[in-house]
Amino acid sequence: MLSNSLVELDRAHLIHPVASYRGHEKAGVRVLRSARGATVTDGAGQQLLDGFAGLWCVNLGYGVESVVEAAAHQMRELSYATGYFSLGSEPAIRLAAELAERTPGDLDHVYFTLGGSDAVDSTVRFVRYYQRARGKPEKDQFISLEQGYHGSSTVGAGLTALPAFHAGFGLPYDWQHKIPSHYLYRNPVGSDPQAVIAASVAQLHAKVAEIGGPERVAAFYAEPIQGSGGVLVPPDGWMKAMREACRALDILFVADEVITGFGRTGPLFACADEGIVPDLMTVAKGLTSGYVPMGAVFMTNHVYDTIADGAGAAAVGHGYTYSAHPVSAAVGLEVLRLYEAGVLENGRKSGRRLMEGLASLADHPLVGDVRGRGMLAAVELVVDKAARTPLPAASEPARRIFDRAWANGLVIRAFGNGAIGFAPPLCATLAEIDAMVERTRRTLDQTLEDPDVRAAMA
């Protein structure tokens, strides 16, 4: 009775993110009741391995008592402190210092937000302020990658390059431009890494020229791995090449590490994989392991100093009520401690097991591509391996595959093109990783028996 009541209350009142409202009303909600480690339990008592860490974010796993206690202690001690009026709290100050010590290069200045979308939104404001402060207000155009994701705010959704985030919203804006993704599996130049890197650099230069030259372009945005676009992994050297191209063009390079930050790919920050230092970097998700909302923007010294000197005695007019929230900061400090006390190392070990396990699926008739790094991976399904033909849209791959995996006791991300995304909690054991792979294989076998999939393969 309680579960049915919740379904009806949800149907009547709760608006879900990135959902077909009418479709959701028809299907009804799946209520999650509890979770521990890498396992979630739904309202019917079914236990499932969470192969997606909530929404790429519960890196520590669920129900870690020391994190809960850190939040509770801070709520009792100081439940809120504003950052306005030059006020602050010890947890926020200490977290900023701890993070600055660990970020690449001189990303020493931290602005805290509520999550990833408003972190990206904040970078747009900071970039515009920076360019004006250095006497170049005409540098007001922004470039990002096709199939990239940079949040769902009014501005960030325009930098995002996924159709669902534009349709019906009047986006992107005319100052938001795109160049093709590096997407190795389906790149028109082929799968040679150097050719793909050269093509991306050339496409950036061509787009800059099309817009009006470097004197018009403010910033370029890129994820170290494109998450919501299908877990698209660039070839080694791609991030470094694009960062250097931006430096040569006098364009700020913004690394969006909202998904990849805090151990998702192995190191604390994915930019470390290629030894680059972006001008600005965004994080969220793993910052608090999803336990409470928090994101952040990191600025290099030259960006911070240019803004600070440009403002002089005037206030820089950007702020949020909950920026540097003491409870979120206290959670962030404990989460960071746990990462370095063994969770990152476990994630690296389990990440190797995940990639090995998914690679073992490559011989399945439906598997066209296996890609990933660390605990961030995807398996792309096709009905013709030679032609790389996606699953037919009529087979509703996103819905069917998600539902089927759920019935098999596994939570994954099912993309509309038939790709399956994985981002397990970094705490997942080797046995849990093996079970995720086995349940994925079972899901693929069941999908192979669908009549419309069989017909498309004939």
C-alpha positions in Angstrom: 0.0 0.0 0.0 2.8 2.4 0.9 4.7 1.7 -2.4 1.5 2.2 -4.4 0.8 5.5 -2.5 4.3 6.7 -3.3 3.9 5.9 -7.0 0.7 7.9 -7.1 2.1 10.8 -5.2 5.1 10.9 -7.5 2.9 10.7 -10.6 0.8 13.6 -9.4 3.5 16.0 -8.1 7.2 15.2 -8.6 8.8 16.4 -11.8 11.7 14.2 -12.8 14.9 15.5 -14.6 15.4 14.7 -18.3 12.2 12.6 -18.5 9.2 12.3 -20.8 6.6 13.7 -18.4 3.7 11.7 -19.9 5.9 8.6 -20.3 6.9 8.8 -16.7 3.3 9.2 -15.6 2.4 6.1 -17.5 5.3 4.0 -16.3 5.4 5.1 -12.7 8.4 5.7 -10.5 10.9 3.0 -9.2 11.4 3.9 -5.5 14.8 3.3 -4.0 14.5 2.5 -0.3 18.1 2.0 1.0 21.7 1.4 -0.1 25.0 0.1 1.3 28.3 0.0 -0.5 27.7 -0.7 -4.2 24.2 -2.2 -3.6 20.9 -0.4 -3.7 17.5 -1.8 -2.6 14.3 -0.8 -4.2 10.8 -0.4 -2.7 10.0 -4.0 -3.4 13.1 -5.3 -1.6 15.0 -6.2 -4.8 18.8 -5.7 -4.4 20.7 -4.4 -7.3 24.4 -3.7 -8.0 24.7 0.0 -8.8 26.9 0.0 -11.9 26.4 3.8 -12.3 27.1 5.2 -8.8 23.8 7.0 -8.7 24.6 9.5 -11.5 28.3 9.0 -11.8 28.7 10.4 -8.3 28.6 8.0 -5.4 32.3 7.3 -5.7 32.7 6.1 -2.1 29.6 3.9 -2.1 26.5 4.3 0.0 26.1 4.5 3.7 29.6 5.3 4.9 29.1 6.2 8.6 32.0 8.6 8.9 30.6 10.8 6.2 27.2 10.7 7.8 28.8 11.7 11.1 30.8 14.5 9.5 27.6 16.0 8.2 25.7 15.5 11.5 28.5 17.0 13.6 28.7 20.0 11.4 24.9 20.5 11.4 25.1 20.6 15.2 28.1 22.9 15.3 27.3 25.4 12.6 24.5 24.4 10.2 25.0 27.4 7.8 27.5 30.2 7.2 27.3 32.6 4.3 30.4 33.5 2.3 29.0 37.0 1.8 30.3 40.0 3.8 33.7 38.3 4.1 32.3 35.7 6.4 33.3 32.0 6.2 33.5 28.7 8.0 36.4 26.5 9.0 35.3 23.5 6.9 35.0 25.5 3.7 38.3 27.2 4.2 40.1 23.9 4.9 38.5 22.2 2.0 39.5 24.9 -0.4 43.1 24.7 0.8 43.2 20.9 0.7 41.8 20.8 -2.9 44.2 23.6 -4.1 47.1 21.5 -2.8 46.0 18.6 -5.0 44.8 20.2 -8.2 47.1 20.3 -11.2 49.6 23.2 -11.4 48.5 26.6 -10.1 44.7 26.0 -9.9 45.0 27.5 -6.5 41.7 29.4 -6.2 38.4 27.7 -5.5 34.8 29.0 -5.9 32.2 26.6 -4.5 28.9 26.0 -6.1 25.9 23.7 -5.5 26.8 21.3 -8.3 28.2 20.8 -11.8 25.7 22.9 -13.8 26.1 26.1 -11.8 29.9 25.5 -11.7 29.9 25.6 -15.5 27.5 28.6 -15.5 30.0 30.3 -13.1 32.9 29.7 -15.5 31.0 31.6 -18.3 30.6 34.6 -16.0 34.2 34.4 -14.8 35.5 34.1 -18.4 33.5 37.0 -19.6 34.7 39.1 -16.6 38.3 38.0 -17.2 38.3 39.0 -20.9 36.8 42.4 -20.1 39.3 43.0 -17.3 42.2 42.4 -19.7 40.7 44.9 -22.1 39.3 42.4 -24.6 35.5 42.6 -24.3 35.2 41.5 -27.9 36.3 38.0 -26.9 32.8 36.9 -26.2 32.4 33.6 -28.2 32.5 30.2 -26.7 33.3 26.8 -28.3 32.6 23.3 -27.0 32.4 19.8 -28.5 29.6 18.0 -30.2 28.2 15.3 -27.9 29.6 17.1 -24.9 27.7 17.7 -21.7 28.2 20.8 -19.6 25.1 20.9 -17.5 21.5 21.8 -17.8 21.4 25.4 -16.7 20.1 28.1 -19.1 23.7 28.9 -20.3 25.4 25.6 -19.7 22.8 23.7 -21.7 23.8 25.7 -24.7 27.4 24.6 -24.3 26.1 21.1 -23.9 25.6 19.5 -27.4 23.0 16.9 -26.9 19.7 17.4 -28.8 17.4 16.7 -25.8 18.9 19.7 -23.9 18.2 22.1 -26.8 14.8 21.0 -28.2 12.1 23.4 -27.1 14.4 25.7 -25.2 15.7 28.0 -28.0 19.3 26.8 -27.5 22.2 27.0 -28.2 22.7 30.8 -28.2 24.4 32.4 -31.2 27.6 32.9 -29.2 27.9 29.2 -28.4 29.6 27.1 -31.1 30.5 23.5 -31.6 33.3 21.4 -33.3 33.0 17.6 -33.9 33.7 15.2 -31.1 36.9 13.0 -31.2 34.5 9.9 -31.0 37.1 7.3 -32.1 34.6 4.5 -33.0 32.7 6.7 -35.4 35.2 9.4 -36.5 35.0 10.3 -40.2 38.9 10.4 -40.3 39.1 6.8 -39.0 40.4 5.4 -35.7 44.1 6.4 -36.0 44.8 8.4 -32.9 47.1 10.9 -34.5 44.7 11.5 -37.3 41.9 12.2 -34.9 44.0 14.6 -32.8 45.1 16.5 -35.9 41.6 16.7 -37.2 40.3 18.1 -33.8 43.1 20.7 -33.7 42.3 21.7 -37.4 38.6 21.9 -36.6 39.2 24.2 -33.6 41.3 26.5 -35.8 38.7 26.5 -38.5 35.9 27.3 -36.1 37.9 30.1 -34.6 38.5 31.5 -38.1 34.8 31.2 -39.0 33.8 33.1 -35.8 36.1 36.0 -36.6 39.6 35.0 -35.4 41.2 34.5 -31.9 40.3 38.1 -31.0 36.6 37.0 -30.8 36.9 33.7 -29.0 36.9 33.6 -25.2 37.1 30.0 -24.2 37.0 26.3 -25.2 35.3 23.6 -23.1 36.1 19.9 -23.0 35.5 16.9 -20.8 38.6 14.6 -20.4 36.1 11.8 -21.3 32.7 12.8 -22.7 30.3 11.3 -20.2 26.7 11.8 -21.2 27.6 11.8 -24.9 28.2 8.1 -24.6 31.5 7.8 -22.5 33.6 8.8 -25.5 37.3 8.5 -24.7 39.7 10.7 -26.6 43.0 9.2 -27.9 46.0 9.7 -25.7 47.4 13.1 -26.3 44.1 14.7 -27.4 43.6 16.9 -24.3 47.2 18.1 -24.3 47.0 19.0 -28.0 43.8 20.9 -27.6 45.1 22.7 -24.5 48.2 23.8 -26.4 46.1 24.9 -29.4 44.1 27.1 -27.1 47.2 28.5 -25.5 48.6 29.4 -29.0 45.2 31.0 -29.9 44.9 33.0 -26.6 41.7 31.1 -25.7 41.0 30.0 -22.2 40.9 26.2 -21.8 38.2 25.0 -19.5 38.3 21.3 -18.4 34.9 20.0 -17.2 35.8 17.3 -14.6 32.4 17.1 -13.1 32.2 13.4 -14.0 35.9 12.5 -14.2 37.1 14.2 -11.0 37.9 12.4 -7.7 39.2 9.1 -8.9 36.7 8.1 -11.6 39.5 7.5 -14.2 42.2 6.6 -11.7 44.0 9.7 -10.5 42.2 12.3 -8.4 41.8 14.4 -11.5 41.7 13.1 -15.0 43.8 16.1 -16.3 46.7 14.4 -14.5 46.5 11.6 -17.1 48.1 14.0 -19.6 49.8 16.4 -17.3 47.8 19.4 -18.4 46.8 22.5 -16.4 43.6 24.1 -17.7 42.9 27.7 -17.1 39.7 26.8 -15.2 38.4 23.4 -14.1 34.9 22.4 -12.9 34.1 19.6 -10.4 31.1 18.3 -8.5 29.7 14.7 -8.1 32.6 12.9 -6.5 33.6 16.0 -4.5 31.1 14.9 -1.9 30.4 11.4 -3.3 26.9 12.6 -3.9 26.0 12.7 -0.2 25.2 16.4 -0.3 25.1 19.0 -3.1 28.4 20.8 -3.9 30.5 21.7 -6.9 33.5 23.9 -7.5 35.4 26.1 -10.0 39.2 26.1 -9.8 41.0 29.1 -11.3 44.7 29.4 -12.1 46.6 32.3 -10.6 46.6 34.4 -13.8 42.8 34.1 -14.2 42.1 35.0 -10.6 44.6 37.8 -10.5 43.3 39.3 -13.7 39.7 39.3 -12.3 40.9 40.6 -8.9 43.0 43.4 -10.4 40.3 44.3 -12.9 37.7 44.7 -10.1 40.0 46.6 -7.8 38.0 47.8 -4.8 34.7 46.9 -6.5 32.9 43.6 -5.7 32.9 40.9 -8.3 29.1 40.5 -8.6 28.7 36.7 -8.6 27.5 34.6 -5.7 25.2 31.9 -4.4 23.5 31.7 -1.0 24.8 28.2 -0.5 28.3 28.7 -1.9 30.9 27.1 0.5 28.1 25.6 2.6 29.8 24.3 5.8 27.9 21.0 5.9 28.8 20.2 2.3 32.4 21.3 3.0 32.6 19.0 6.1 31.4 16.1 4.0 33.9 17.0 1.3 36.8 16.9 3.7 35.9 13.5 5.0 35.3 12.2 1.5 38.7 13.4 0.4 40.3 11.7 3.4 38.6 8.4 2.6 39.7 8.6 -1.1 43.3 8.9 0.0 42.9 6.2 2.7 42.4 3.5 0.2 39.3 4.1 -1.9 41.2 5.6 -4.9 43.5 2.6 -4.9 40.6 0.2 -4.7 39.0 2.1 -7.6 42.1 1.7 -9.7 42.2 -2.1 -9.0 38.5 -2.5 -9.7 38.8 -0.3 -12.7 41.3 -2.6 -14.3 39.0 -5.6 -13.5 36.0 -3.7 -15.1 37.9 -3.0 -18.3 39.1 -6.6 -18.5 35.6 -7.9 -17.9 34.0 -5.6 -20.5 36.7 -6.5 -23.0 35.6 -10.1 -22.6 32.2 -9.1 -24.0 33.8 -8.0 -27.3 33.0 -11.3 -29.0 29.3 -11.0 -28.3 27.3 -10.6 -31.6 25.9 -7.2 -30.4 29.1 -5.6 -29.1 30.7 -3.2 -31.5 33.0 -1.2 -29.2 34.3 -1.4 -25.6 35.9 1.8 -24.3 36.8 3.4 -21.0 39.4 4.4 -18.5 39.3 3.3 -14.8 35.8 3.1 -13.4 34.3 4.9 -16.4 33.4 2.8 -19.4 30.9 1.9 -22.1 29.9 -0.9 -24.4 28.4 0.2 -27.7 25.9 -2.2 -29.3 25.5 -2.7 -33.0 23.5 -5.1 -35.3 26.3 -5.2 -37.9 29.9 -5.1 -36.6 31.5 -4.4 -40.0 29.2 -1.5 -40.8 28.9 -0.4 -37.2 25.1 -0.1 -37.5 23.4 1.0 -34.3 20.5 -0.9 -32.8 17.3 0.2 -34.5 15.4 3.0 -32.8 12.3 0.9 -33.0 13.8 -1.5 -30.5 13.8 1.3 -27.9 17.3 0.4 -26.7 17.5 3.0 -23.9 14.3 1.8 -22.3 14.5 -1.9 -23.0 18.2 -2.3 -22.0 17.7 -0.4 -18.8 14.6 -2.3 -17.8 16.2 -5.6 -18.6 19.4 -4.8 -16.7 17.2 -3.7 -13.7 15.4 -7.0 -13.8 18.8 -8.8 -13.8 19.8 -6.9 -10.6 22.0 -4.2 -12.3 21.8 -0.5 -12.6 23.5 0.9 -15.7 23.1 3.9 -18.0 21.4 3.0 -21.3 22.0 5.5 -24.0 19.6 6.1 -26.9 22.0 4.7 -29.5 22.3 1.4 -27.6 25.5 2.1 -25.7 25.6 1.0 -22.1 27.5 3.2 -19.6 29.3 2.0 -16.5 30.5 4.1 -13.6 30.5 1.8 -10.5 31.3 3.1 -7.0 35.1 3.1 -6.4 34.5 0.9 -3.4 33.2 -2.0 -5.5 34.9 -5.3 -4.9 36.3 -7.5 -7.6 33.5 -10.0 -7.0 30.9 -7.2 -7.5 32.6 -6.0 -10.7 32.6 -9.6 -12.0 28.8 -9.8 -11.2 28.2 -6.6 -13.0 29.9 -8.0 -16.1 28.0 -11.3 -15.9 24.7 -9.5 -15.5 25.6 -7.3 -18.5 26.2 -10.4 -20.6 22.9 -11.8 -19.6 21.2 -8.6 -20.6 22.9 -8.7 -24.0 21.9 -12.3 -24.5 18.3 -11.4 -23.8 18.5 -8.4 -26.1 19.9 -10.6 -28.9 16.6 -12.6 -28.8 14.4 -9.6 -29.5 12.6 -10.1 -32.8 13.3 -6.6 -34.1 17.0 -6.8 -33.2 17.2 -10.2 -34.9 15.4 -8.8 -38.0 17.9 -5.9 -38.1 20.8 -8.3 -38.0 19.5 -10.5 -40.9 
